Amino acid sequence: MTIERIIRIMAGFFVLLSLALGYNGSPIFVSEWFLAFTAFVGLNLLQSGFTGFCPPEKLLSKMGFKRGNGSCGV
């Protein structure tokens, strides 16, 4: 698995989890403040798209994961 795929999976997981924890009608609702974490993930994705800076990318590369062929490569 490539770094790009892992980061996409992580971002999707955190968005869905924080929505489930922050939505009042969810069976695992904790607090509406978890919606702030959803916004944080979205802002990080946005800034990463513009700047190319992504801290998990550096961590995953140090852990030995390989880079992919681009965001839409097969």
FIDO-579000 format. One record per residue: residue number from 1; x, y, z of N, C-alpha, C in turn. Coordinates in nm, 4 decimals, decimal comma. Layout:
REM residues N
NUM  X  Y  Z  X  Y  Z  X  Y  Z $
...
END
This chain:
REM residues 74
1  0,0844  -0,1169  0,0000  0,0000  0,0000  0,0000  0,0893  0,1237  0,0000 $
2  0,0473  0,2248  -0,0746  0,1282  0,3452  -0,0877  0,0901  0,4498  0,0174 $
3  0,1786  0,5467  0,0340  0,1567  0,6545  0,1307  0,0289  0,7305  0,0991 $
4  0,0066  0,7602  -0,0282  -0,1110  0,8368  -0,0669  -0,2397  0,7639  -0,0300 $
5  -0,2443  0,6333  -0,0525  -0,3638  0,5560  -0,0186  -0,3856  0,5512  0,1319 $
6  -0,2783  0,5342  0,2070  -0,2903  0,5300  0,3531  -0,3434  0,6622  0,4058 $
7  -0,2936  0,7736  0,3528  -0,3392  0,9051  0,3986  -0,4857  0,9264  0,3641 $
8  -0,5278  0,8848  0,2458  -0,6692  0,8975  0,2092  -0,7566  0,8129  0,3013 $
9  -0,7135  0,6927  0,3315  -0,7899  0,6049  0,4213  -0,7972  0,6662  0,5604 $
10  -0,6845  0,7183  0,6104  -0,6826  0,7818  0,7428  -0,7772  0,9018  0,7477 $
11  -0,7714  0,9873  0,6458  -0,8564  1,1071  0,6444  -1,0040  1,0680  0,6405 $
12  -1,0388  0,9731  0,5556  -1,1774  0,9286  0,5482  -1,2251  0,8680  0,6789 $
13  -1,1405  0,7870  0,7412  -1,1753  0,7255  0,8688  -1,1994  0,8306  0,9758 $
14  -1,1086  0,9286  0,9859  -1,1226  1,0314  1,0894  -1,2445  1,1196  1,0659 $
15  -1,2764  1,1503  0,9410  -1,3951  1,2300  0,9126  -1,5207  1,1540  0,9538 $
16  -1,5311  1,0277  0,9126  -1,6499  0,9491  0,9462  -1,6623  0,9256  1,0964 $
17  -1,5507  0,8958  1,1626  -1,5546  0,8734  1,3068  -1,5943  0,9998  1,3821 $
18  -1,5347  1,1132  1,3456  -1,5676  1,2366  1,4174  -1,7111  1,2804  1,3898 $
19  -1,7638  1,2531  1,2709  -1,9046  1,2822  1,2452  -1,9945  1,1945  1,3311 $
20  -1,9605  1,0670  1,3415  -2,0414  0,9760  1,4235  -2,0364  1,0147  1,5712 $
21  -1,9214  1,0605  1,6180  -1,9084  1,0999  1,7579  -1,9693  1,2370  1,7857 $
22  -1,9854  1,3199  1,6812  -2,0342  1,4557  1,7014  -2,1780  1,4790  1,6604 $
23  -2,2383  1,3855  1,5889  -2,3778  1,4017  1,5450  -2,4716  1,3554  1,6552 $
24  -2,5645  1,4409  1,6915  -2,6516  1,4160  1,8055  -2,7387  1,2911  1,7899 $
25  -2,7742  1,2522  1,6687  -2,8598  1,1359  1,6485  -2,7834  1,0049  1,6358 $
26  -2,6528  1,0096  1,6457  -2,5701  0,8896  1,6304  -2,5755  0,8032  1,7561 $
27  -2,5708  0,6706  1,7390  -2,5703  0,5841  1,8578  -2,4416  0,5931  1,9403 $
28  -2,3357  0,6476  1,8817  -2,2104  0,6606  1,9576  -2,1778  0,8085  1,9847 $
29  -2,2810  0,8918  1,9865  -2,2632  1,0352  2,0119  -2,1929  1,0584  2,1457 $
30  -2,0940  1,1480  2,1448  -2,0229  1,1867  2,2665  -2,0416  1,3359  2,2927 $
31  -2,0028  1,4177  2,1961  -2,0109  1,5619  2,2118  -2,0123  1,6269  2,0737 $
32  -2,0826  1,7387  2,0639  -2,0843  1,8120  1,9375  -1,9477  1,8707  1,9032 $
33  -1,8596  1,8775  2,0003  -1,7250  1,9308  1,9762  -1,6422  1,8418  1,8838 $
34  -1,6834  1,7177  1,8642  -1,6122  1,6317  1,7692  -1,6285  1,6820  1,6262 $
35  -1,7302  1,7636  1,6013  -1,7455  1,8231  1,4681  -1,6314  1,9201  1,4387 $
36  -1,5710  1,9767  1,5414  -1,4542  2,0625  1,5218  -1,3376  1,9804  1,4666 $
37  -1,3270  1,8542  1,5086  -1,2217  1,7675  1,4551  -1,2465  1,7383  1,3075 $
38  -1,3732  1,7249  1,2691  -1,4076  1,7070  1,1280  -1,3585  1,8268  1,0472 $
39  -1,3823  1,9463  1,0987  -1,3364  2,0683  1,0318  -1,1843  2,0734  1,0258 $
40  -1,1177  2,0307  1,1327  -0,9713  2,0288  1,1358  -0,9156  1,9382  1,0258 $
41  -0,9729  1,8200  1,0099  -0,9276  1,7272  0,9048  -0,9502  1,7899  0,7681 $
42  -1,0670  1,8508  0,7486  -1,0962  1,9157  0,6206  -1,0008  2,0289  0,5892 $
43  -0,9694  2,1105  0,6885  -0,8741  2,2203  0,6678  -0,7344  2,1684  0,6362 $
44  -0,6948  2,0591  0,7010  -0,5638  2,0006  0,6704  -0,5588  1,9453  0,5287 $
45  -0,6669  1,8838  0,4841  -0,6721  1,8353  0,3459  -0,6640  1,9515  0,2472 $
46  -0,7336  2,0598  0,2788  -0,7324  2,1774  0,1930  -0,5923  2,2391  0,1847 $
47  -0,5287  2,2611  0,2994  -0,3948  2,3218  0,2967  -0,2938  2,2290  0,2322 $
48  -0,3093  2,0993  0,2495  -0,2184  2,0041  0,1867  -0,2305  2,0083  0,0346 $
49  -0,3527  2,0283  -0,0137  -0,3731  2,0389  -0,1577  -0,3049  2,1604  -0,2174 $
50  -0,3021  2,2703  -0,1425  -0,2390  2,3923  -0,1918  -0,0887  2,3949  -0,1691 $
51  -0,0429  2,3468  -0,0539  0,0986  2,3610  -0,0190  0,1813  2,2359  -0,0437 $
52  0,1175  2,1196  -0,0438  0,1913  1,9942  -0,0591  0,2520  1,9451  0,0714 $
53  0,2310  2,0174  0,1811  0,2856  1,9790  0,3115  0,1878  1,8876  0,3840 $
54  0,2361  1,7700  0,4225  0,1512  1,6730  0,4905  0,2367  1,5965  0,5926 $
55  0,2232  1,6278  0,7226  0,3049  1,5615  0,8238  0,2949  1,4091  0,8246 $
56  0,1755  1,3487  0,8069  0,1727  1,2013  0,8059  0,2556  1,1409  0,6929 $
57  0,2699  1,2153  0,5832  0,3498  1,1657  0,4710  0,4952  1,1460  0,5131 $
58  0,5489  1,2405  0,5874  0,6871  1,2294  0,6334  0,7033  1,1117  0,7307 $
59  0,6068  1,0958  0,8201  0,6110  0,9869  0,9164  0,6028  0,8508  0,8458 $
60  0,5107  0,8384  0,7520  0,4938  0,7110  0,6814  0,6156  0,6771  0,5957 $
61  0,6796  0,7784  0,5369  0,7991  0,7508  0,4576  0,9141  0,7038  0,5471 $
62  0,9234  0,7589  0,6685  1,0259  0,7126  0,7624  0,9985  0,5708  0,8107 $
63  0,8694  0,5315  0,8087  0,8324  0,3960  0,8491  0,8556  0,2952  0,7364 $
64  0,8930  0,3434  0,6179  0,9288  0,2540  0,5089  0,8229  0,2330  0,4023 $
65  0,7131  0,3061  0,4080  0,6107  0,2924  0,3049  0,6563  0,3621  0,1772 $
66  0,6127  0,3110  0,0649  0,6525  0,3651  -0,0657  0,5542  0,4710  -0,1126 $
67  0,6080  0,5657  -0,1911  0,5248  0,6668  -0,2545  0,4568  0,6052  -0,3757 $
68  0,3389  0,6591  -0,4090  0,2635  0,6100  -0,5242  0,3017  0,6801  -0,6515 $
69  0,2228  0,6544  -0,7572  0,2480  0,7143  -0,8878  0,1700  0,8431  -0,9103 $
70  0,1093  0,8971  -0,8087  0,0270  1,0172  -0,8204  -0,1085  0,9922  -0,7593 $
71  -0,1863  1,0972  -0,7476  -0,3123  1,0855  -0,6769  -0,4152  1,0006  -0,7492 $
72  -0,4102  0,9942  -0,8796  -0,5102  0,9164  -0,9550  -0,4470  0,8005  -1,0287 $
73  -0,3227  0,7683  -1,0013  -0,2562  0,6559  -1,0665  -0,3116  0,5232  -1,0240 $
74  -0,3011  0,4272  -1,1118  -0,3540  0,2924  -1,0812  -0,2439  0,2077  -1,0222 $
END
